[in-house]
Amino acid sequence: MHIQIVRNYILGYIRITVEGYFIERFINLCLKKGILLWNNKRKKSTLLEVNVSIKDFREVVQIAKKSQCKVKIKQKKGLPFLFHKYRKRKVFTLFLGVILVCILALSNFVWNIEIIGNETIEKQELLQTLKEQGLTIGTLKSKIDTKMMVSKMRLNRNDLAWIGIELKGTNAIVKIVEADKKPEIVQEEDYCNIVAIKPGMIVKVNALNGTPLVKEGDVIKEGTPLIGGWLEGKYTGTRYVHANGTVQAKVWYTQKEKIELKQKLLSKTENVETKYSVRIHNFTINFYKTLSKFEKYDTIEENNKLKLYSDFYLPIEIKKQTNYELEEKQITYTKEEAKEKAVKQAKEKLDEQIKEKNTILTTYINYNETEEYIEAQVIYEVLEEIGTKEKIVF
């Protein structure tokens, strides 16, 4: 559709207003006839502004009459009208012709790759994989076999559950669904033990099937068997089973944080400088001196690719670099302030590790004090289930 809009700009189009009580009927009749309307703006319920190509204009007028609507020309746009306006200026006309040829030539290549759906997989990693399959910036669209690329990426990457590649204008849209990392599943018919996934002190063992191998108060390590996948019978002897049950234990999480009593912090001033550069494919033009006038600064970069329409990108990228001046300030904490800050930081990090369903039984806090810093050690004692099934291999 966007290519069609570009084509209409080349061939010329008209901005019209359609006024009447049956605007919806007018739009439906145009769609039924296959007439492209774009940049629609509804001013009010009885007034519509819309673009239409030169070749469709007469038919649009006829449709408007059938819909009991009035059509007025608001603007005439596109190269034919531009050429007519500057028809006596040969250099300008030649320049526009060169631009037109360049745009048509550039439309045959991919100038932007958009990746949608990645959460844990890095974008650069996916771009590298696409490059290995033959899709990169500047690739001729006619040489891109999307079906082949999709098939190969599905075979070569286990972290992709689904992938689709769509070429729209000069934009390649790559949509992915990441595969879930599933743990090894022990089937119900398999013999298995229940083992510890982390160290701790046993609080409760509930063996539904199998032989308990630990008891309350036992301190165990990661990998320690908790419920054995067998049963002992007086007459049957040893019989292997699929162990089932739950084991709860106290588990300890520790985090240390150090806070210097005297610190040098950098803060932003009101001074800002902005620099621009242009990148044309692999060639960069800088419009600024390399070094910043600030001694210390924080930089934020914005990259914007030029495009004619939403999916018609050009191989031109505008880079905006904003430098924020930083000044150094020295602050001094009291020992109580440092203790509070260290404990807060430690707890925030520990909270990220604890699952919501687990219960924090006790919190222990220890301090190491010197004249230069305060170090806080925070320990969470947490009650949680620590067992997982492990297949018995004979």
Protein Blocks (a to p, Z undefined) as FASTA:
>chain_A
ZZmmmmmmmnopaddddddjklmmmmmmmmmnopacehiacfblmbccddddfklmmmmm
mmmmmnopacddfbdcdjklmmmmmmmmmklmmmmmmmmmmmmmmmmpcfbdcdehiakl
cfklmmmmmmmnopaehiafklpcfklmmmmmmmmpmkbfbdcdddehjaccdddddddd
ddddddfkbccddddfbdcddfbdcdfbdcdfbdehiacdehiafbdcbdddfklopadd
ddeddddddddddddddddfbdcdddddfbdcddddddehjaccdfbdfbdfbfbdcddd
ddddddfblmlccfbdcddddddddddddddddfklmmmmmmmmmmmmmmmmpcfkbccf
bdcddddddfkbccddddddddddfbdcddddZZ
